[in-house]
């Protein structure tokens, strides 16, 4: 019997054919006997004996006919079963070969032939296992020793044990072959294409050890690689662990959305890959936290060069779904064996170094040093106390006047946050503002200052404005314009009397910042560009957004009377501002000489200790009352 593939799946039905021939011969004899009797009767008289004989012959003929019909039905049923078996065997997804006790094929299905590109003229019932495997070698799907391979399997299954092999089929597909012995002798081989399953297993294993977003090693694999690197550390060599935190990432995520934040993280990951050596490891530990293992270094200068390269790469603008984003990173470094050879200790020290870098203003790096643990604890304690200060009213708003250089009249006052600690006294904003930005408290602090400043300025003369600083983190809040409108409405302060000061760091982060500035401008508030000339100055900002004021950083004012280029820079800024009808305010003015030079250069306003430091709200009210309309020289 042949299967649908055109080759036999079992032995022939010799016994059945022999049985059918015997019945047919017996029936034919009965018919001939009956014919002979009838002929004889036709020529002689009928007797009782003859009649009985004729009846017996007729009965035998009927019985033979029934037996023949039954055998025909049996043959048809067996043929149908064989066809069904052939269909079933050839339509299972696995290949199947059934061997008898002498290692000859009983059944070989079509999927097996297809997997290895075999000929049904060879792989058919009666073919030996050696011939089958030799055929595989001829067609290129087997490259081992045929006899050794076959003998090993035959010997193993003869002991009642199963075998399992993995091989590769044409096209690079992975094939699993399992030989299971049968109780009555022989065995069955199942052949399965496990390519997709193998790929799925590999994908699961990959996901368990690699970050799904950036495809960098995750925390689990990072720890394993670091442990291996520590074990392989040779005498005289060091390795460095770098903890990298993307500055102000949370504000980018909150303001622009997670898809853009994810694109930024992928961009950072790509640039980290480009910075490290072949033996080094870059990983994403979670969120905006990355890490690098730098191996086989001789001294820390090699790590310093790597850090400089990473900073340079990350500071280049990122194109994220149509948004141009510039960011920075804080980096903490621990060196082995000097900072520890225990994995957890080394990671903890790298984390402390990162904490130190963020505490020193971020956008920098720090190597681990003894004592960082105590500073980190002090910083965490300060964060907890700051949270308490926000709720219990320990914060205060001071105000520093801004005066017109020509007539000395007060035009505005800048609101500056102060924290009067019950035990430590007055804490500088330089200490707690970075903590507020890192912890997310800056939005709450910023809103508190905005509300307090607007409520205070209502009590001042109508021509005096109040200026409030907006941090880059706070600026990225999508509700900033709504918060400003709410503060104005609650206080009753006219929008034109509120001036928001932003730094260039706001603008370099993303072009979407310009949209937020326009929203604020629509409210009627004034916008000042603070600390102009430091860091990332770009005249394109002044072309793309009409600021009301430019504040010249105190670093230029301090040296304005010296031989350097400060006076030229101030002159250039003043000219640029005048051409666009913008006011210029010089920060940090402390001497009459500085004031006079600024007057000559055409600067509009000044702010600094020459006139007044930042003072409490009650004192600024008295100052405004007594100073209204008076010149600075009479103050």
C-alpha positions as CSV (number, residue, x, y, z in Angstrom):
1,X,0.0,0.0,0.0
2,X,1.5,3.4,-1.0
3,X,0.9,6.6,1.0
4,X,-0.1,10.0,-0.5
5,X,3.6,10.9,-0.9
6,X,4.0,8.0,-3.3
7,X,6.0,5.7,-1.0
8,X,5.1,2.8,1.2
9,X,4.5,3.5,5.0
10,X,4.3,-0.3,5.9
11,X,4.9,-3.8,4.6
12,X,2.6,-5.5,2.0
13,X,-0.5,-7.7,2.7
14,X,0.8,-11.0,1.5
15,X,-1.2,-13.2,4.0
16,X,-4.4,-11.5,3.1
17,X,-3.9,-12.1,-0.7
18,X,-3.1,-15.8,-0.1
19,X,-6.3,-16.2,2.0
20,X,-8.4,-14.5,-0.7
21,X,-6.9,-16.8,-3.4
22,X,-7.8,-20.0,-1.4
23,X,-11.4,-19.0,-1.0
24,X,-11.7,-18.1,-4.6
25,X,-10.3,-21.5,-5.7
26,X,-12.7,-23.4,-3.4
27,X,-15.6,-21.4,-4.8
28,X,-14.5,-22.2,-8.4
29,X,-14.3,-26.0,-7.5
30,X,-17.8,-25.9,-6.1
31,X,-19.1,-24.3,-9.2
32,X,-17.3,-26.8,-11.5
33,X,-18.6,-29.7,-9.3
34,X,-22.1,-28.4,-9.5
35,X,-21.8,-28.0,-13.3
36,X,-20.6,-31.6,-13.6
37,X,-23.4,-32.9,-11.5
38,X,-25.9,-31.0,-13.4
39,X,-24.5,-32.4,-16.7
40,X,-24.6,-35.8,-15.4
41,X,-28.2,-35.5,-14.2
42,X,-29.1,-34.1,-17.5
43,X,-28.2,-37.5,-19.1
44,X,-29.5,-39.8,-16.4
45,X,-32.5,-40.1,-14.1
46,X,-32.7,-38.2,-10.8
47,X,-32.3,-40.1,-7.6
48,X,-32.5,-39.0,-3.9
49,X,-28.8,-39.2,-3.5
50,X,-28.3,-37.0,-6.5
51,X,-30.7,-34.4,-5.3
52,X,-29.0,-34.3,-1.9
53,X,-25.6,-33.9,-3.5
54,X,-26.9,-31.1,-5.6
55,X,-28.4,-29.4,-2.6
56,X,-25.0,-29.7,-0.7
57,X,-23.2,-28.2,-3.6
58,X,-25.6,-25.3,-3.7
59,X,-25.1,-24.6,0.0
60,X,-21.3,-24.8,-0.3
61,X,-21.5,-22.4,-3.3
62,X,-23.5,-19.9,-1.2
63,X,-21.2,-20.2,1.8
64,X,-18.2,-19.6,-0.5
65,X,-19.8,-16.5,-1.9
66,X,-20.5,-15.1,1.5
67,X,-16.9,-15.8,2.6
68,X,-15.6,-14.1,-0.5
69,X,-17.7,-11.0,0.1
70,X,-16.7,-10.8,3.7
71,X,-13.0,-10.9,2.8
72,X,-13.5,-8.2,0.2
73,X,-15.1,-6.0,2.8
74,X,-12.2,-6.7,5.2
75,X,-9.7,-5.8,2.5
76,X,-11.5,-2.5,1.8
77,X,-11.6,-1.6,5.5
78,X,-7.9,-2.3,6.0
79,X,-7.1,-0.3,2.9
80,X,-9.2,2.6,4.2
81,X,-7.4,2.4,7.6
82,X,-4.0,2.3,5.8
83,X,-5.0,5.4,3.8
84,X,-6.1,7.2,7.0
85,X,-2.9,6.2,8.7
86,X,-0.9,7.5,5.8
87,X,-2.7,10.8,5.8
88,X,-2.2,11.1,9.6
89,X,1.4,10.2,9.5
90,X,2.2,12.5,6.7
91,X,0.3,15.5,8.2
92,X,1.9,15.6,11.6
93,X,4.3,18.5,12.0
94,X,7.1,16.3,13.1
95,X,9.1,13.9,11.0
96,X,8.6,10.2,11.9
97,X,10.6,7.1,11.2
98,X,9.6,3.7,12.6
99,X,12.4,1.1,12.6
100,X,12.0,-2.7,13.2
101,X,14.3,-4.8,15.3
102,X,16.8,-5.1,12.5
103,X,17.0,-1.3,12.0
104,X,15.0,-1.3,8.8
105,X,12.4,1.3,8.0
106,X,8.7,0.3,8.6
107,X,7.3,3.8,8.3
108,X,8.9,7.0,7.0
109,X,6.6,10.1,6.6
110,X,6.8,12.9,4.2
111,X,7.7,15.7,6.7
112,X,10.9,13.8,7.4
113,X,11.8,13.7,3.8
114,X,11.0,17.4,3.4
115,X,13.1,18.5,6.4
116,X,16.3,16.9,4.9
117,X,15.4,17.0,1.2
118,X,15.4,13.1,0.8
119,X,14.2,10.9,-2.0
120,X,11.2,8.7,-1.4
121,X,12.8,6.1,-3.6
122,X,15.5,5.6,-0.9
123,X,13.7,6.5,2.3
124,X,11.1,3.8,2.1
125,X,10.0,0.6,4.0
126,X,12.8,-1.9,4.0
127,X,15.6,0.6,3.8
128,X,18.2,0.2,6.5
129,X,19.1,3.0,8.9
130,X,22.7,3.1,7.5
131,X,21.4,3.6,4.0
132,X,19.1,6.3,5.2
133,X,21.8,8.2,7.0
134,X,24.2,7.7,4.1
135,X,21.5,9.3,1.8
136,X,21.4,12.2,4.2
137,X,25.1,12.6,3.9
138,X,24.8,12.5,0.1
139,X,22.2,15.3,0.2
140,X,24.2,17.4,2.6
141,X,22.2,17.2,5.8
142,X,24.6,14.9,7.6
143,X,28.4,15.3,7.9
144,X,29.5,12.8,10.5
145,X,30.6,9.1,10.4
146,X,27.5,7.2,9.2
147,X,28.4,3.8,10.8
148,X,29.5,5.3,14.1
149,X,26.3,7.4,14.3
150,X,24.0,4.5,13.4
151,X,25.8,2.0,15.7
152,X,25.7,4.3,18.7
153,X,21.9,4.8,18.3
154,X,21.2,1.1,17.6
155,X,23.2,0.1,20.7
156,X,21.6,2.6,22.9
157,X,18.0,1.8,22.0
158,X,18.7,-1.9,22.2
159,X,19.4,-1.2,25.9
160,X,16.0,0.3,26.3
161,X,17.4,3.9,26.4
162,X,16.3,6.9,24.4
163,X,18.7,9.2,22.5
164,X,18.5,12.9,21.6
165,X,20.5,14.8,19.0
166,X,20.4,18.4,17.8
167,X,21.4,18.9,14.1
168,X,21.1,21.6,11.5
169,X,18.9,21.1,8.4
170,X,19.5,22.9,5.1
171,X,18.7,26.6,5.4
172,X,20.2,26.8,8.9
173,X,17.1,25.4,10.7
174,X,17.5,23.7,14.1
175,X,16.3,20.0,14.2
176,X,15.8,17.8,17.2
177,X,15.9,14.0,16.7
178,X,14.7,11.7,19.5
179,X,14.9,7.9,19.3
180,X,12.6,6.0,21.7
181,X,12.8,2.2,22.0
182,X,9.7,0.1,21.7
183,X,8.8,-2.9,23.9
184,X,8.4,-5.3,21.0
185,X,11.7,-4.4,19.5
186,X,12.7,-1.6,17.1
187,X,12.2,2.0,17.9
188,X,10.5,5.2,16.7
189,X,12.4,8.3,15.7
190,X,10.7,11.7,15.9
191,X,12.3,14.6,14.1
192,X,11.1,18.1,15.0
193,X,12.0,21.5,13.6
194,X,12.7,23.6,16.8
195,X,14.0,26.7,15.1
196,X,11.2,29.0,16.2
197,X,11.2,27.5,19.7
198,X,14.9,28.0,19.9
199,X,14.5,31.5,18.8
200,X,11.8,32.1,21.3
201,X,14.0,30.6,24.1
202,X,16.9,32.8,23.0
203,X,14.6,35.8,23.0
204,X,13.4,35.1,26.5
205,X,17.0,34.6,27.7
206,X,17.9,37.8,26.0
207,X,15.1,39.7,27.6
208,X,16.1,38.3,31.0
209,X,19.6,39.9,30.6
210,X,19.2,42.9,28.3
211,X,17.2,46.1,28.6
212,X,14.1,45.9,26.4
213,X,14.3,49.6,25.4
214,X,18.1,50.2,24.7
215,X,19.2,46.6,24.3
216,X,22.1,47.3,26.7
217,X,22.8,44.7,29.4
218,X,20.4,45.1,32.3
219,X,21.2,45.3,36.0
220,X,21.3,41.4,36.3
221,X,23.8,41.0,33.5
222,X,25.8,44.1,34.6
223,X,26.3,42.5,38.0
224,X,27.4,39.2,36.5
225,X,29.8,40.9,34.1
226,X,31.2,43.0,37.0
227,X,31.7,39.9,39.1
228,X,33.6,38.2,36.2
229,X,35.7,41.3,35.7
230,X,36.6,41.4,39.4
231,X,37.6,37.8,39.3
232,X,39.8,38.4,36.2
233,X,41.5,41.5,37.7
234,X,45.3,41.1,37.5
235,X,47.9,42.5,39.9
236,X,48.7,46.0,39.0
237,X,45.5,46.5,37.0
238,X,42.4,48.4,38.0
239,X,38.8,48.5,36.8
240,X,36.4,51.4,37.1
241,X,32.7,51.4,37.7
242,X,30.9,54.5,36.4
243,X,27.4,55.3,37.5
244,X,25.8,57.8,35.0
245,X,22.6,59.7,35.7
246,X,21.0,61.9,33.0
247,X,20.4,65.3,34.4
248,X,16.8,66.6,34.5
249,X,15.5,63.6,32.6
250,X,12.3,63.5,34.7
251,X,11.4,67.0,33.6
252,X,11.9,66.0,30.0
253,X,9.7,63.0,30.4
254,X,7.0,64.9,32.2
255,X,7.0,67.8,29.8
256,X,7.4,66.1,26.4
257,X,6.0,62.6,27.2
258,X,7.4,59.1,27.6
259,X,7.9,58.3,23.9
260,X,10.3,61.3,23.6
261,X,11.9,60.3,26.9
262,X,12.4,56.8,25.6
263,X,14.0,58.1,22.3
264,X,16.4,60.1,24.4
265,X,17.4,57.1,26.5
266,X,18.0,55.1,23.3
267,X,20.1,57.9,22.0
268,X,22.2,58.0,25.2
269,X,22.7,54.2,25.0
270,X,23.9,54.4,21.4
271,X,26.5,57.1,22.3
272,X,27.7,55.2,25.3
273,X,28.4,52.2,23.0
274,X,30.5,54.5,20.9
275,X,32.6,55.6,23.8
276,X,33.6,52.3,25.4
277,X,36.2,49.8,24.4
278,X,35.6,46.2,23.2
279,X,36.3,44.8,26.6
280,X,34.2,47.3,28.5
281,X,30.5,47.0,29.3
282,X,27.8,49.7,29.2
283,X,24.4,48.9,30.9
284,X,21.1,50.5,31.7
285,X,20.3,49.9,35.3
286,X,16.8,51.4,35.1
287,X,15.1,54.7,34.5
288,X,17.7,57.3,33.4
289,X,20.5,55.4,35.2
290,X,23.3,53.9,33.2
291,X,26.6,52.2,34.2
292,X,29.9,51.4,32.6
293,X,32.6,48.9,33.5
294,X,36.0,50.0,32.3
295,X,38.5,47.2,32.5
296,X,42.3,46.8,32.4
297,X,43.2,50.4,33.3
298,X,46.5,51.4,34.8
299,X,45.6,54.7,36.5
300,X,42.6,57.0,36.9
301,X,43.6,59.3,34.1
302,X,42.3,56.7,31.6
303,X,39.0,56.8,33.4
304,X,39.0,60.6,33.3
305,X,39.5,60.5,29.5
306,X,36.6,58.1,29.2
307,X,34.4,60.4,31.3
308,X,35.3,63.4,29.2
309,X,34.4,61.4,26.1
310,X,31.1,60.4,27.6
311,X,30.3,64.0,28.6
312,X,31.2,65.2,25.2
313,X,29.0,62.7,23.5
314,X,26.0,63.2,25.7
315,X,26.1,67.0,25.5
316,X,25.6,66.9,21.7
317,X,21.9,67.6,20.8
318,X,19.6,64.7,20.4
319,X,16.9,64.5,17.7
320,X,13.9,62.9,19.3
321,X,10.7,62.7,17.2
322,X,11.1,66.2,15.9
323,X,12.4,67.7,19.2
324,X,16.0,68.9,19.5
325,X,17.0,68.0,23.1
326,X,20.3,68.8,24.8
327,X,21.0,67.2,28.1
328,X,23.9,66.4,30.4
329,X,25.0,63.8,32.9
330,X,26.3,63.4,36.4
331,X,28.9,60.6,36.8
332,X,30.1,58.8,39.9
333,X,33.2,56.6,39.8
334,X,34.6,53.9,42.0
335,X,37.9,52.1,41.3
336,X,38.8,48.5,42.1
337,X,40.7,47.3,44.1
338,X,41.3,50.6,45.8
339,X,37.6,51.4,46.5
340,X,36.8,47.7,47.2
341,X,36.9,44.3,45.6
342,X,33.5,43.2,46.9
343,X,30.9,43.8,44.2
344,X,28.2,45.4,46.4
345,X,30.8,47.6,48.1
346,X,32.1,48.8,44.8
347,X,28.6,49.6,43.5
348,X,27.7,51.4,46.7
349,X,30.8,53.5,46.5
350,X,30.1,54.4,42.8
351,X,26.6,55.4,43.9
352,X,28.0,57.6,46.6
353,X,30.3,59.2,44.1
354,X,27.4,59.9,41.8
355,X,25.5,61.4,44.8
356,X,28.5,63.6,45.3
357,X,28.6,64.8,41.7
358,X,24.9,65.7,41.8
359,X,25.4,67.5,45.1
360,X,28.2,69.6,43.6
361,X,25.8,71.0,41.0
362,X,25.5,68.1,38.5
363,X,26.9,68.1,35.0
364,X,30.2,66.9,36.4
365,X,31.9,63.8,37.8
366,X,33.4,62.7,41.1
367,X,35.6,59.8,42.1
368,X,34.7,58.1,45.3
369,X,36.4,59.5,48.4
370,X,36.3,58.6,52.0
371,X,33.7,60.7,53.8
372,X,31.2,60.7,50.9
373,X,29.0,58.4,52.9
374,X,28.6,61.0,55.6
375,X,27.9,63.7,53.1
376,X,25.3,61.5,51.4
377,X,23.6,60.9,54.7
378,X,23.7,64.7,55.4
379,X,22.2,65.4,52.0
380,X,19.4,62.8,52.5
381,X,18.7,64.3,55.9
382,X,18.6,67.8,54.4
383,X,16.0,66.6,51.8
384,X,13.8,65.2,54.6
385,X,14.1,68.5,56.5
386,X,13.3,70.5,53.3
387,X,10.1,68.5,52.9
388,X,9.2,69.4,56.4
389,X,10.1,73.0,55.9
390,X,7.7,73.3,53.0
391,X,4.8,72.1,55.1
392,X,5.6,73.9,58.4
393,X,6.4,77.3,56.9
394,X,10.1,77.6,57.6
395,X,10.7,79.0,54.2
396,X,10.9,82.8,53.5
397,X,11.0,85.0,50.5
398,X,13.6,87.8,50.4
399,X,13.7,90.5,47.7
400,X,16.6,92.2,46.1
401,X,15.8,95.6,44.4
402,X,16.7,96.3,40.8
403,X,17.4,100.0,40.1
404,X,17.6,102.2,37.1
405,X,21.3,103.2,36.6
406,X,20.5,106.7,35.4
407,X,18.1,108.0,38.1
408,X,18.4,105.3,40.8
409,X,14.7,104.5,41.0
410,X,13.6,101.0,41.9
411,X,12.0,99.4,38.9
412,X,11.6,95.8,40.3
413,X,12.6,93.4,43.0
414,X,13.8,89.8,42.5
415,X,12.2,87.2,44.8
416,X,14.8,84.9,46.3
417,X,14.0,81.9,48.4
418,X,15.5,81.6,51.9
419,X,15.4,78.7,54.4
420,X,15.7,79.6,58.0
421,X,16.6,76.3,59.8
422,X,15.9,76.0,63.5
423,X,19.3,74.6,64.2
424,X,21.5,75.4,61.3
425,X,20.4,79.0,60.8
426,X,20.0,80.4,57.3
427,X,20.7,77.8,54.7
428,X,21.9,79.0,51.3
429,X,19.8,78.2,48.2
430,X,23.0,76.8,46.7
431,X,22.7,73.9,49.1
432,X,19.1,73.1,48.9
433,X,17.9,74.0,45.4
434,X,19.9,71.2,43.7
435,X,18.4,68.8,46.3
436,X,14.9,70.1,45.4
437,X,15.6,69.6,41.7
438,X,16.8,66.0,42.2
439,X,14.0,65.0,44.5
440,X,11.2,66.7,42.5
441,X,10.5,69.2,45.2
442,X,11.4,72.1,43.0
443,X,8.0,72.3,41.4
444,X,6.4,72.6,44.8
445,X,9.0,75.2,45.9
446,X,8.7,77.2,42.7
447,X,4.9,77.4,43.1
448,X,5.3,78.5,46.7
449,X,7.7,81.3,45.8
450,X,5.5,82.4,42.9
451,X,2.4,82.6,45.0
452,X,4.2,84.4,47.8
453,X,5.9,86.9,45.5
454,X,2.7,87.8,43.7
455,X,0.8,88.2,47.0
456,X,3.6,90.5,48.3
457,X,4.0,92.6,45.2
458,X,0.3,93.6,45.3
459,X,1.4,95.8,48.3
460,X,4.1,97.7,46.4
461,X,3.8,100.8,44.3
462,X,2.2,100.1,40.9
463,X,5.3,100.8,38.9
464,X,7.4,98.3,40.8
465,X,7.5,94.8,39.3
466,X,8.4,91.5,41.0
467,X,10.8,89.0,39.3
468,X,10.6,85.3,40.0
469,X,13.1,82.7,38.9
470,X,11.8,79.6,37.1
471,X,14.1,76.5,37.2
472,X,14.6,74.3,34.1
473,X,12.8,71.5,35.9
474,X,9.9,73.7,36.8
475,X,9.7,75.1,33.3
476,X,9.1,71.7,31.8
477,X,5.9,71.3,33.7
478,X,3.1,71.4,31.2
479,X,1.0,73.3,33.8
480,X,3.4,76.2,34.3
481,X,1.3,78.7,32.4
482,X,-1.8,77.6,34.4
483,X,0.1,77.9,37.7
484,X,1.2,81.4,36.8
485,X,-2.3,82.4,35.8
486,X,-3.6,80.9,39.1
487,X,-1.0,82.9,41.2
488,X,-2.0,86.1,39.4
489,X,-5.7,85.5,39.9
490,X,-5.3,84.6,43.6
491,X,-3.2,87.6,44.4
492,X,-4.9,90.2,42.1
493,X,-1.5,91.2,40.7
494,X,-1.5,92.6,37.2
495,X,0.3,90.3,34.8
496,X,2.5,93.1,33.4
497,X,4.0,93.5,36.9
498,X,5.2,89.9,37.0
499,X,8.6,89.1,35.4
500,X,9.7,85.5,35.0
501,X,13.5,84.9,34.8
502,X,14.7,81.8,32.9
503,X,18.3,80.7,32.2
504,X,19.7,79.5,28.9
505,X,19.5,76.0,30.2
506,X,15.8,76.1,29.7
507,X,16.2,76.9,26.0
508,X,18.9,74.5,25.1
509,X,16.9,71.5,26.4
510,X,14.2,71.6,23.7
511,X,12.7,73.9,21.1
512,X,9.3,73.2,22.7
513,X,10.4,75.6,25.4
514,X,9.7,78.4,23.0
515,X,6.0,77.3,22.9
516,X,5.8,77.6,26.6
517,X,7.4,81.0,26.5
518,X,4.8,82.2,24.1
519,X,2.0,80.8,26.3
520,X,3.4,82.9,29.2
521,X,3.7,85.9,27.0
522,X,0.0,85.6,26.1
523,X,-0.8,85.9,29.8
524,X,0.9,89.3,29.7
525,X,3.9,88.6,31.9
526,X,7.4,89.8,31.1
527,X,10.2,87.3,30.3
528,X,13.8,87.9,31.2
529,X,16.8,85.9,30.1
530,X,19.0,85.4,33.2
531,X,22.8,84.8,33.4
532,X,23.2,85.7,29.7
533,X,26.7,84.9,28.5
534,X,27.4,81.8,30.6
535,X,27.4,78.2,29.4
536,X,25.4,77.9,26.2
537,X,24.8,81.4,24.9
538,X,23.3,81.6,21.5
539,X,22.1,84.8,19.7
540,X,19.5,82.7,17.9
541,X,17.5,82.7,21.1
542,X,17.2,86.4,21.0
543,X,16.0,86.2,17.4
544,X,13.5,83.5,18.0
545,X,11.9,84.9,21.1
546,X,11.4,88.6,22.0
547,X,12.7,88.8,25.6
548,X,11.9,91.8,27.6
549,X,15.1,91.9,29.5
550,X,18.6,90.4,29.4
551,X,20.4,90.0,32.7
552,X,24.2,90.1,32.3
553,X,26.0,87.6,34.6
554,X,28.0,88.9,37.5
555,X,31.1,87.3,36.2
556,X,31.4,89.9,33.5
557,X,30.6,92.8,35.9
558,X,33.3,91.7,38.4
559,X,36.0,92.2,35.8
560,X,34.5,95.1,33.9
561,X,37.2,97.5,35.0
562,X,40.0,95.1,34.3
563,X,42.2,94.7,31.2
564,X,40.2,91.8,29.9
565,X,37.3,91.7,27.4
566,X,34.5,91.9,29.9
567,X,33.6,95.5,29.1
568,X,33.6,94.7,25.3
569,X,31.2,91.8,26.0
570,X,28.9,93.9,28.1
571,X,28.9,96.6,25.4
572,X,28.0,94.0,22.8
573,X,25.1,92.7,24.9
574,X,23.9,96.2,25.6
575,X,23.9,97.0,21.8
576,X,22.1,93.7,21.0
577,X,19.4,94.4,23.6
578,X,19.0,98.0,22.5
579,X,18.5,97.0,18.9
580,X,15.6,94.7,20.0
581,X,14.2,97.2,22.5
582,X,15.2,95.0,25.4
583,X,16.2,96.2,28.9
584,X,19.7,95.2,30.2
585,X,20.3,94.5,33.9
586,X,23.8,94.0,35.3
587,X,24.0,91.6,38.2
588,X,26.5,91.8,41.1
589,X,27.2,95.5,41.0
590,X,29.2,96.3,44.1
591,X,31.2,99.5,43.4
592,X,30.6,103.0,42.1
593,X,33.3,102.4,39.5
594,X,31.3,99.4,38.1
595,X,28.1,101.5,38.1
596,X,29.7,104.4,36.3
597,X,31.2,102.1,33.6
598,X,27.9,100.4,33.1
599,X,26.2,103.8,32.7
600,X,28.8,104.8,30.1
601,X,28.3,101.5,28.3
602,X,24.5,102.1,28.2
603,X,23.3,99.4,30.6
604,X,19.8,100.1,31.7
605,X,19.6,98.6,35.2
606,X,21.7,97.2,38.0
607,X,21.3,94.9,40.9
608,X,23.8,94.2,43.6
609,X,25.2,95.1,47.0
610,X,26.0,98.7,45.9
611,X,22.4,99.5,46.4
612,X,20.9,96.7,48.5
613,X,21.3,93.0,49.3
614,X,18.3,90.7,49.4
615,X,16.1,91.7,52.3
616,X,12.9,90.3,54.0
617,X,9.5,91.3,52.7
618,X,8.8,93.7,55.5
619,X,12.1,95.6,54.9
620,X,11.5,95.9,51.2
621,X,8.1,97.4,51.8
622,X,9.7,100.1,54.0
623,X,12.5,100.6,51.4
624,X,9.9,101.1,48.6
625,X,8.0,103.6,50.7
626,X,11.0,105.7,51.6
627,X,12.8,105.4,48.3
628,X,10.0,106.1,45.9
629,X,11.0,108.8,43.5
630,X,14.4,109.3,45.1
631,X,17.7,108.9,43.4
632,X,20.2,106.3,44.4
633,X,22.6,108.9,45.7
634,X,20.1,110.1,48.2
635,X,19.3,106.6,49.5
